[in-house]
Amino acid sequence: MKDRFIARDISWLSFNGRVLQEANDPTVPLNERIKFLGIFSNNLDEFFRVRVATLKRMSEFADKKGHIHNIDLIESPQAILEEIQRIVLRQQNEFNRIWQNLNKELKENKIVLVDDKKLNIEQKNFVKNYFDEVVRPYIIPLMIENVPELPYLRDKSLYLAIVMANKSNAYDQKFSLIEIPSKSVGRFIELPSKIGTSNIILLEDLIRYNLPIIFSHFKFNKFEAHVFKITKDAEIDLDQEVGSNFIDKISKGIKNRRKGKPVRFVYEKEMNAEMLEFLIKKLKLSRKSTMIPGGHIHNFRHFMDFPNVIAIKNNRPSPLIHPAFKKKELVSDIVMQKDVMLHFPYHSYDPIIDMLREAAMDDMVLSIKITAYRLASNSKVINALINAARNGKEVTVFLELKARFDEEANLEWKSVLEEEGVNVLVGVPNKKVHAKLCIIQKRVVGKIVKYGFISTGNLNEKTAKVYADQCLLTANKQLMNESSRIFTYLENWQLGDKPIVKMQHLLISPINMRNSIVQLIENEIKFAKQGKLAKIIIKLNSLTDVTLIEHLYKAIKANVEVHLIIRGILTLKINNDKGNQKLNAISIVDQYLEHARVMIFHNKGKEKVYISSADWMVRNLDHRIEVATPIFDPVIKKELIDIINIQLKDNQKARILDSELANKYVPLVGKKYKSQEATYLYLKGKK
């Protein structure tokens, strides 16, 4: 296995390394590079909370049982954990180097991060007053040196570990912890500054400056304070029963996350040695725990929201109005006449909201059915659905409560929707519902017609501004009827899979998607053996499924051209030293997050083209309800193929995916070609 596949977690770290490359790219605006550091940090937090936590569980199980079997792993969990530790430490060093360089650039732009030791008199007064007026109500010091157990420490929070003493007596000291209230106050505070300059202090440094005030009743005159954070196992253990107490189990699981074992401990390397030893002991960190010494600043995920003080022109163009909607006609009228493909974030998300708002007010609309996985915090989609329910429409929303880290938000949406009379569906045993579907039923001249959309991305107007996805708006009878069968299954899963078997057009996980993809690959192999041109182009977030990878290996051996555009994980091993010209694999990381899944099979020149919600992973193909839809409209099919070919020509933001995980950029041959810019210009030129 090891000589044929790359460990998925090691491949994921390579992807996060590509994010780090963006922070280091001088062609990327400074404010964007700082955000990429925040994205890298946030990605790594989630990786530890989920994947590393899972590996640690598996390693502990293997220690107890002496063995473990998992087709997802190509070597022992402990060996992978050790490799993760090596890579993370190396990336952390690179991260620190990049941040030092960005900090220099900030200073060149007269933007200075000031710590508690470099304040002038005016700033000292400001910091004292700001602390008294804004921060103090959120400060709850925890005195910990004599506690048998540490109090609950939050997973995503940053803490100050404080050692208080008297200069005259080093043995007279106390330990305390303070949680940095970033969520309530904000991490960045702008200080009084000279005209033309911006001085910013981090909230932890502002608190550090005020420690003598916070602990004034102890009469200490020496304070050491260093930041740390812990990352906990975030898995929610659920049995697969979906019954009346399923909601309670989800709620309990969310609360139980606070009890998760620490899987990573990140701290300032200058931390007081006694305090460090105390925390290691109290947190029950073992030799298998990932401990990462770092610099002065931690929780860089907040840097995704760095203050808007950098005088750099926004390099993101405004979303385009799709040509079909430029005449301000009703979205439903257009979609009834022809299929429309929206490409986010290049196209505006407004037609999706408009379609739902129109349906809410249309007397002829009878019902709306929709799936929801991750929603915007102030969701216009939900608002439109509530209006529809208020206007007497039958509204059904499938809310996936098992959407990781969105469980709590979706529970809240469930309550809001049910209060408005919306029929809310919440679970299918053994499966997550990840398909992105909407069906609207309308009476037109005495007949019931259906229209709606099938999408690769979430129903989230906020992320649609930065996630690159495709959304097919259609009234195609075949696609809408088969989509209706999916909702019939979601509403009546207790009666079995019958509604979603024997689909003629849609590919459905876990029913027919894997076998259909295998057959499509086999068809290309057959054409290649007949001496015909055979080609497969696959764009995904992740490709790890052993069965499908084995079929791709088979296709390559049969001289089928295989082009892969994989943003994240790729476990297929590519040995470029063998000079295999039939396989090309790249990853594009740029200002927009490549999120779409697209499959193109040459099919003797009559291309079969699909967009999908599913990656090629066991979880997507076997344990989720996913949908891939064929594209029938020849104009849209050509448009999608053109866009994928634009991506295959990228020589600025495309990295070569190979067995070495070197993340080398595609060599520049000819003129510079950045696919996201080229895609925008291509769509802008469409009439």
C-alpha positions in Angstrom: 0.0 0.0 0.0 2.7 2.5 1.0 4.4 2.3 -2.4 1.0 3.1 -4.2 -0.6 5.6 -1.8 0.3 8.7 0.2 -1.1 8.9 3.7 -4.1 11.2 3.6 -3.1 13.2 6.6 0.4 13.9 5.2 -1.2 14.9 1.9 -3.5 17.3 3.8 -0.5 18.9 5.5 1.0 19.4 2.1 -2.2 21.3 1.1 -1.9 23.5 4.1 1.7 24.1 3.1 0.3 25.5 -0.2 -1.8 27.9 1.9 1.4 29.0 3.6 3.0 29.6 0.3 0.3 32.1 -0.5 1.3 34.0 2.7 4.8 34.1 1.4 4.0 35.1 -2.2 5.1 38.8 -2.8 2.6 39.1 -5.6 -0.3 38.7 -3.2 -1.3 42.0 -1.5 -0.1 42.4 2.1 -3.5 42.3 3.7 -4.3 39.0 1.8 -1.0 37.4 2.9 -1.8 38.2 6.6 -5.2 36.5 6.0 -3.6 33.5 4.6 -1.6 33.1 7.8 -4.9 33.2 9.6 -6.4 30.6 7.2 -3.3 28.3 7.7 -3.7 28.6 11.5 -7.4 27.9 11.4 -7.0 25.0 9.1 -4.4 23.5 11.4 -6.6 23.9 14.4 -9.4 21.9 12.8 -6.9 19.3 11.5 -5.8 18.7 15.1 -9.3 18.7 16.5 -10.5 16.1 14.1 -7.8 14.1 12.3 -5.0 14.1 14.9 -7.6 13.4 17.6 -8.8 10.4 15.6 -5.3 9.1 15.0 -4.5 9.4 18.7 -7.7 7.4 19.5 -6.6 4.8 17.0 -3.1 4.7 18.4 -4.4 4.2 21.9 -6.7 1.4 20.7 -3.8 -0.3 18.9 -1.7 -0.1 22.1 -4.4 -1.8 24.0 -5.4 -4.4 21.4 -2.0 -4.9 19.7 -3.4 -4.3 16.2 -5.7 -2.1 14.2 -7.1 -2.3 10.7 -8.2 0.7 8.7 -8.1 1.0 4.9 -7.7 4.8 5.4 -4.2 4.3 6.8 -1.2 3.0 4.9 1.0 2.7 8.1 0.4 2.7 11.8 -1.4 5.6 13.5 1.6 6.3 15.7 4.0 6.4 12.7 1.7 8.9 11.0 1.4 11.0 14.2 5.2 11.2 14.4 5.5 12.3 10.8 2.7 14.9 11.5 4.8 16.2 14.4 7.9 16.6 12.2 6.0 18.4 9.4 4.0 20.7 11.8 7.2 21.8 13.5 8.9 22.5 10.2 5.8 24.4 8.9 5.7 26.4 12.2 9.3 27.5 11.7 8.4 28.6 8.1 5.2 30.3 9.5 7.3 32.3 12.0 9.8 33.3 9.3 7.0 34.5 7.0 5.3 36.5 9.9 8.6 38.2 10.7 8.8 39.3 7.0 5.2 40.5 6.9 5.7 42.4 10.2 8.6 44.2 8.5 6.3 45.1 5.6 3.7 46.4 8.0 6.3 48.7 9.6 7.3 49.9 6.1 3.6 50.8 5.6 3.7 52.6 9.0 1.6 49.9 10.7 3.2 48.8 14.0 2.1 46.0 16.4 3.0 47.5 19.7 3.5 45.3 22.8 2.9 46.2 26.4 6.6 47.3 26.8 6.7 49.8 24.0 3.9 52.2 24.8 4.3 56.0 25.0 2.6 58.0 27.7 -0.5 58.7 25.7 -0.9 55.1 24.8 -0.4 53.9 28.3 -3.2 56.1 29.5 -5.4 54.9 26.6 -4.6 51.2 27.4 -5.5 51.8 31.1 -8.8 53.5 30.3 -9.7 51.0 27.6 -9.1 48.2 30.0 -11.3 49.8 32.7 -14.1 50.7 30.3 -14.2 47.8 27.9 -12.1 44.8 28.9 -12.3 44.5 32.7 -15.9 43.1 32.9 -14.7 40.0 30.8 -11.6 39.3 33.0 -12.0 36.4 35.4 -8.6 35.4 36.8 -8.3 31.7 37.8 -6.0 31.0 40.7 -4.6 27.6 40.0 -1.4 26.7 41.9 -3.3 24.7 44.5 -6.2 23.3 42.6 -6.5 19.5 42.2 -7.8 19.9 38.7 -7.6 22.8 36.2 -11.0 24.4 35.5 -12.5 23.9 32.0 -10.3 25.5 29.4 -11.9 26.4 26.1 -10.7 24.8 22.9 -10.5 27.8 20.6 -9.5 30.4 23.3 -6.1 31.9 24.0 -4.9 32.1 27.7 -2.4 34.1 29.6 -0.4 31.9 32.0 0.7 34.3 34.8 3.4 33.9 37.4 3.2 36.6 40.2 6.1 37.1 42.6 8.0 39.7 44.6 11.4 40.8 43.4 12.7 40.4 47.0 11.4 36.8 47.4 11.3 34.6 44.4 9.7 31.7 46.4 6.6 33.8 47.3 4.6 33.3 44.0 1.2 32.5 42.7 0.0 31.0 39.4 -3.1 32.4 37.6 -4.8 31.9 34.2 -6.7 34.5 32.3 -8.8 33.7 29.2 -8.3 36.4 26.5 -11.9 37.6 25.7 -11.2 38.0 22.0 -14.7 37.0 21.0 -16.3 39.6 23.2 -13.8 42.5 22.7 -11.9 41.8 19.5 -8.2 40.8 19.3 -6.9 44.0 17.8 -7.1 47.5 19.5 -6.0 50.6 17.5 -3.9 52.9 19.7 -3.5 56.7 19.5 -0.9 57.2 16.8 0.8 59.9 14.8 -0.9 61.1 11.6 -0.1 58.7 8.8 0.8 55.8 11.1 -1.3 53.0 12.8 -0.3 51.5 16.1 -2.1 48.3 17.1 -1.9 46.4 20.3 -3.1 42.8 20.7 -5.7 42.2 23.4 -3.4 39.9 25.4 -0.7 42.6 25.5 -3.2 45.2 26.7 -4.2 42.8 29.5 -0.5 42.1 30.2 0.1 45.8 30.8 -2.8 45.9 33.3 -1.8 42.9 35.4 -0.6 45.0 38.3 -4.1 46.5 38.4 -5.9 43.1 38.1 -3.9 41.6 40.9 -3.4 44.8 43.0 -4.7 43.2 46.2 -1.9 40.6 46.2 0.9 43.3 46.5 3.1 41.5 44.0 5.6 43.6 42.0 6.9 41.0 39.4 4.7 39.5 36.7 5.5 37.0 34.0 2.8 36.3 31.5 2.9 34.1 28.4 0.2 32.9 26.1 -0.8 29.4 25.3 -3.7 27.5 23.7 -4.9 23.9 23.7 -6.6 22.0 20.9 -9.0 19.3 22.0 -10.5 16.2 20.4 -13.7 17.6 18.8 -15.3 14.3 17.7 -19.0 13.8 18.7 -19.7 10.2 19.4 -23.2 9.3 18.2 -24.8 5.9 17.6 -26.5 5.7 14.3 -30.1 5.7 15.5 -32.2 8.7 14.4 -35.1 8.9 16.8 -36.9 11.3 19.1 -33.8 11.7 21.3 -31.4 12.4 18.4 -31.5 16.2 19.0 -30.7 15.6 22.7 -27.7 13.4 21.6 -26.4 16.2 19.3 -26.8 18.8 22.1 -25.1 16.6 24.6 -22.3 15.9 22.1 -21.7 19.6 21.6 -21.4 20.1 25.4 -19.1 17.1 25.7 -16.6 18.6 23.4 -15.4 20.7 26.4 -14.3 17.4 27.9 -12.3 16.3 24.9 -8.7 15.3 25.5 -6.0 17.8 24.6 -4.3 16.8 21.3 -2.1 19.9 20.9 -0.5 22.4 23.3 1.0 25.5 21.8 2.9 27.9 24.0 5.4 30.8 24.1 8.8 29.2 24.2 9.9 31.8 26.9 7.2 30.6 29.3 8.2 30.3 32.9 9.6 26.7 33.4 7.7 26.0 36.6 4.4 27.2 35.0 5.1 25.1 31.9 5.7 22.0 33.9 2.6 22.7 36.0 0.4 23.0 32.9 1.8 19.9 31.3 1.0 17.9 34.5 -2.4 19.4 35.0 -3.4 19.0 31.4 -2.2 15.4 31.5 -0.1 15.8 28.4 1.9 12.7 27.6 4.9 12.0 25.4 2.3 11.4 22.6 0.9 14.9 23.0 1.8 17.4 20.3 3.6 20.2 22.1 4.7 23.2 20.0 6.8 26.0 21.4 6.2 29.2 19.4 6.7 32.9 19.4 4.9 35.8 21.1 1.7 35.6 19.1 -0.7 32.6 18.9 -4.2 32.0 17.6 -3.3 33.5 14.3 -6.8 32.5 13.0 -7.9 35.9 14.3 -5.6 37.5 11.7 -8.2 36.6 9.1 -9.9 39.7 10.6 -6.9 41.9 10.7 -7.9 45.6 11.0 -8.5 47.4 7.7 -5.5 49.7 8.1 -3.5 48.7 5.0 -3.8 51.2 2.2 -4.0 48.6 -0.6 -6.6 48.6 -3.3 -9.0 45.7 -3.2 -7.9 43.3 -5.9 -11.2 41.3 -6.0 -13.5 42.4 -8.7 -17.3 42.8 -8.1 -19.4 39.7 -8.9 -20.9 39.7 -12.4 -24.6 39.6 -13.2 -25.2 36.5 -15.3 -26.3 37.5 -18.8 -29.5 35.6 -18.4 -30.6 37.9 -15.6 -29.5 41.3 -16.9 -32.9 42.2 -18.2 -34.3 42.0 -14.6 -36.9 39.3 -15.5 -38.1 36.9 -12.9 -35.5 34.2 -12.2 -38.3 31.6 -12.3 -39.4 32.7 -15.8 -35.8 32.4 -17.1 -35.2 29.0 -15.5 -38.5 27.7 -16.9 -37.2 28.5 -20.4 -33.6 27.2 -20.2 -30.9 25.9 -17.9 -28.5 28.5 -16.3 -25.2 27.8 -14.7 -23.9 30.2 -12.0 -20.2 30.2 -11.3 -19.5 31.6 -7.8 -17.8 33.9 -6.8 -17.5 35.3 -10.3 -21.3 35.5 -10.6 -23.5 37.2 -8.1 -25.4 34.9 -5.6 -28.5 37.2 -5.9 -30.4 34.9 -8.4 -30.5 32.1 -5.7 -32.0 34.5 -3.1 -34.2 36.1 -5.8 -35.5 32.7 -6.9 -36.5 31.8 -3.3 -38.0 35.3 -2.6 -40.1 35.1 -5.8 -41.3 31.7 -4.8 -42.3 33.0 -1.4 -44.5 35.6 -2.9 -45.8 33.7 -6.0 -49.5 32.7 -5.6 -48.9 29.8 -7.9 -46.0 28.2 -6.0 -47.2 25.3 -3.8 -44.0 24.1 -2.1 -40.3 24.5 -1.6 -38.0 21.7 -0.6 -34.3 22.3 0.1 -31.3 20.8 1.8 -29.0 22.8 4.0 -25.6 21.9 5.4 -23.8 25.2 6.3 -25.7 28.4 6.4 -24.7 32.0 6.7 -25.1 33.5 10.2 -27.7 35.9 9.1 -29.1 33.7 6.3 -31.0 35.3 3.5 -31.9 31.8 2.3 -33.6 31.1 5.7 -35.4 34.5 5.6 -36.8 33.7 2.2 -38.0 30.3 3.4 -39.7 31.7 6.4 -41.5 34.3 4.3 -42.6 31.4 2.0 -44.0 29.5 5.1 -45.8 32.7 6.3 -47.3 33.0 2.8 -48.9 29.6 3.1 -46.3 27.6 1.1 -45.4 24.1 2.1 -41.7 24.4 3.0 -39.5 21.5 3.8 -35.9 22.0 4.9 -33.5 19.1 5.5 -31.0 20.5 8.1 -27.9 18.3 8.5 -27.3 18.5 12.3 -24.1 16.4 11.9 -22.3 19.1 9.9 -19.1 19.3 11.9 -18.7 22.5 13.9 -22.1 23.8 12.5 -24.2 21.5 14.7 -25.0 24.2 17.2 -25.9 26.8 14.6 -28.1 24.3 12.7 -29.9 23.4 16.0 -30.7 27.0 16.4 -32.0 27.3 12.8 -34.2 24.2 13.4 -35.9 26.0 16.3 -36.4 29.2 14.2 -37.8 27.4 11.2 -40.2 25.2 13.2 -41.5 28.2 15.0 -42.5 29.6 11.6 -44.3 26.4 10.5 -41.5 25.0 8.3 -41.2 21.2 8.2 -37.7 20.5 9.3 -36.0 17.1 8.6 -32.8 16.4 10.6 -31.3 13.0 10.2 -30.8 9.8 8.2 -29.2 6.8 10.0 -25.6 6.1 9.2 -25.4 9.0 6.7 -24.8 12.7 6.5 -26.9 14.5 3.8 -24.4 16.6 1.9 -26.3 17.0 -1.4 -27.2 20.6 -2.4 -30.7 20.5 -3.8 -33.7 22.8 -4.1 -37.1 22.0 -5.7 -39.9 24.4 -6.1 -43.3 23.2 -7.3 -45.6 25.6 -9.1 -49.0 25.4 -10.8 -48.8 26.7 -14.4 -51.9 26.6 -16.6 -53.4 23.8 -14.6 -50.2 21.7 -14.6 -47.6 21.1 -11.8 -44.1 22.1 -12.9 -40.8 21.8 -10.9 -37.8 24.0 -11.0 -34.8 24.6 -8.7 -31.1 24.0 -8.5 -28.4 21.5 -8.0 -25.1 22.9 -6.6 -21.6 21.9 -5.6 -21.5 24.4 -2.7 -23.4 25.3 0.4 -26.5 27.5 0.6 -24.4 30.3 2.1 -24.4 33.7 0.5 -21.3 34.8 2.6 -19.0 32.0 1.6 -20.2 32.2 -2.0 -18.1 35.4 -2.2 -14.9 33.4 -1.7 -15.7 29.7 -2.5 -15.5 28.8 -6.2 -18.6 26.6 -6.9 -21.0 25.8 -9.7 -24.8 25.9 -9.4 -27.1 24.6 -12.1 -30.5 26.3 -12.1 -32.9 24.1 -14.0 -36.5 23.0 -14.8 -35.4 19.9 -16.6 -38.1 17.3 -15.9 -35.7 14.4 -15.7 -33.4 16.1 -13.1 -36.2 17.6 -11.1 -38.2 14.3 -10.9 -35.2 12.4 -9.8 -34.4 15.2 -7.2 -38.0 14.8 -5.9 -37.3 11.1 -5.4 -34.4 12.1 -3.1 -36.6 14.2 -1.0 -39.2 11.4 -0.9 -36.4 9.2 0.6 -35.3 11.9 3.1 -38.9 12.3 4.3 -39.5 8.5 4.5 -36.1 6.9 5.0 -37.7 4.4 7.4 -39.3 2.7 4.3 -36.0 1.9 2.6 -33.9 3.0 -0.4 -36.5 2.3 -3.0 -37.1 6.0 -4.0 -33.4 6.5 -4.9 -32.5 3.3 -6.7 -32.6 2.9 -10.5 -31.8 6.6 -11.2 -31.4 7.2 -14.9 -29.5 10.5 -14.8 -28.4 11.6 -11.3 -25.5 9.8 -9.6 -26.4 9.3 -5.9 -24.2 8.3 -3.1 -24.2 5.6 -1.7 -26.5 4.1 -4.3 -25.0 4.3 -7.7 -22.3 7.0 -7.7 -19.2 4.9 -7.2 -20.3 2.2 -9.7 -21.3 4.8 -12.2 -17.9 6.5 -12.0 -16.1 3.2 -12.4 -18.2 2.5 -15.5 -17.3 5.9 -16.9 -13.6 5.3 -16.4 -13.9 1.8 -17.9 -15.6 3.3 -21.0 -12.5 5.5 -21.5 -10.2 2.5 -21.0 -12.2 0.7 -23.7 -11.9 3.6 -26.1 -8.2 3.8 -25.5 -7.8 0.2 -26.3 -9.6 0.8 -29.5 -7.0 3.4 -30.4 -9.3 6.3 -29.9 -8.5 9.5 -27.9 -9.5 8.8 -24.3 -9.4 11.5 -21.6 -10.6 12.0 -18.1 -10.6 15.4 -16.2 -11.5 15.3 -12.6 -11.7 18.4 -10.3 -12.2 17.7 -6.6 -11.3 18.9 -3.1 -10.0 15.5 -2.2 -9.3 12.2 -3.8 -8.5 9.3 -1.5 -10.9 6.4 -2.4 -8.8 3.3 -3.1 -11.3 1.7 -5.5 -11.5 4.8 -7.8 -7.7 5.4 -7.5 -7.0 1.8 -8.7 -9.3 2.4 -11.7 -7.4 5.6 -12.5 -4.1 3.7 -12.3 -5.7 1.2 -14.7 -6.8 4.0 -17.0 -3.3 5.5 -17.1 -1.8 2.1 -17.9 -4.2 1.8 -20.8 -3.0 5.2 -22.2 -6.0 7.2 -21.1 -5.1 10.9 -20.5 -5.9 11.7 -16.8 -5.9 15.3 -15.6 -6.5 16.0 -11.9 -7.2 19.3 -10.3 -7.2 18.6 -6.6 -7.3 21.4 -4.1 -6.6 19.4 -0.9 -5.8 15.7 -0.3 -4.5 13.4 -3.1 -3.4 10.0 -2.0 -2.7 8.7 -5.5 1.0 8.4 -5.9 2.5 10.1 -8.9 6.0 9.2 -9.9 7.1 11.9 -12.3 10.6 10.4 -12.7 9.0 7.6 -14.8 8.1 10.3 -17.4 4.4 9.4 -17.5 2.9 11.9 -19.8 -0.6 10.5 -19.4 -1.1 11.8 -15.9 -1.1 15.4 -14.9 -2.1 16.5 -11.4 -2.2 20.1 -10.1 -3.6 22.0 -7.1 -4.7 25.6 -7.4 -4.6 27.8 -4.3 -5.4 31.5 -4.9 -7.6 34.2 -3.5 -10.7 32.1 -4.0 -11.1 28.7 -2.4 -11.6 26.1 -5.2 -14.6 24.1 -3.9 -16.4 22.7 -7.0 -16.4 19.1 -8.0 -16.4 18.5 -11.8 -16.1 15.3 -13.8 -15.4 15.3 -17.6 -15.2 12.1 -19.6 -14.2 12.5 -23.3 -16.6 9.8 -24.5 -15.3 9.8 -28.1 -15.8 13.6 -28.4 -19.4 13.6 -27.0 -18.3 14.6 -23.5 -20.1 13.5 -20.5 -19.9 16.3 -17.9 -21.0 16.3 -14.3 -21.0 18.7 -11.3 -21.2 17.1 -7.9 -21.3 17.7 -4.2 -19.1 14.7 -3.5 -15.3 14.3 -3.3 -13.9 10.9 -4.1 -13.5 9.7 -0.5 -15.0 6.7 1.3 -17.1 9.1 3.5 -18.7 10.8 0.5 -19.3 7.7 -1.6 -20.4 5.3 1.2 -21.6 7.3 4.2 -23.3 10.4 2.7 -26.2 11.3 0.5 -24.5 13.1 -2.3 -25.6 14.1 -5.8 -23.8 14.5 -9.1 -25.8 15.9 -12.0 -25.1 15.5 -15.7 -25.0 18.8 -17.7 -27.3 18.4 -20.7 -27.2 22.0 -22.2 -24.5 22.1 -24.9 -23.7 25.7 -24.2 -23.3 25.2 -20.5 -21.3 22.0 -21.1 -18.9 23.9 -23.3 -18.6 26.8 -20.8 -17.7 24.4 -18.0 -15.2 22.5 -20.1 -13.6 25.9 -21.1 -13.3 26.9 -17.5 -11.7 23.6 -16.5 -9.2 24.0 -19.4 -8.4 27.5 -18.2 -7.5 26.0 -14.9 -5.3 23.3 -16.5 -3.3 26.2 -18.1 -2.6 28.0 -14.8 1.2 28.7 -14.4 1.0 31.2 -11.6 -1.1 29.6 -8.8 -1.0 25.9 -9.8 1.3 23.5 -8.0 2.4 20.2 -9.3 1.1 17.3 -7.2 3.7 14.5 -6.9 4.9 11.8 -4.6 7.5 14.1 -3.0 4.8 16.6 -1.9 7.2 19.4 -2.9 4.5 21.8 -3.9 6.5 23.1 -6.8 4.8 25.7 -9.0 3.9 24.7 -12.5 6.8 26.0 -14.7 6.2 29.3 -16.5 6.2 28.6 -20.2 5.2 31.5 -22.4 3.0 34.3 -20.8 1.8 34.4 -17.2 -1.6 32.8 -16.8 -3.6 33.0 -13.6 -6.7 30.9 -13.9 -9.0 32.7 -11.5 -8.3 36.0 -13.2 -8.8 34.4 -16.6 -12.0 32.7 -15.5 -13.5 36.1 -14.5 -12.5 37.7 -17.8 -13.9 34.7 -19.7 -17.3 35.0 -17.9 -17.3 38.8 -18.2 -17.0 38.4 -22.0 -20.1 36.1 -22.2 -23.2 37.6 -23.8 
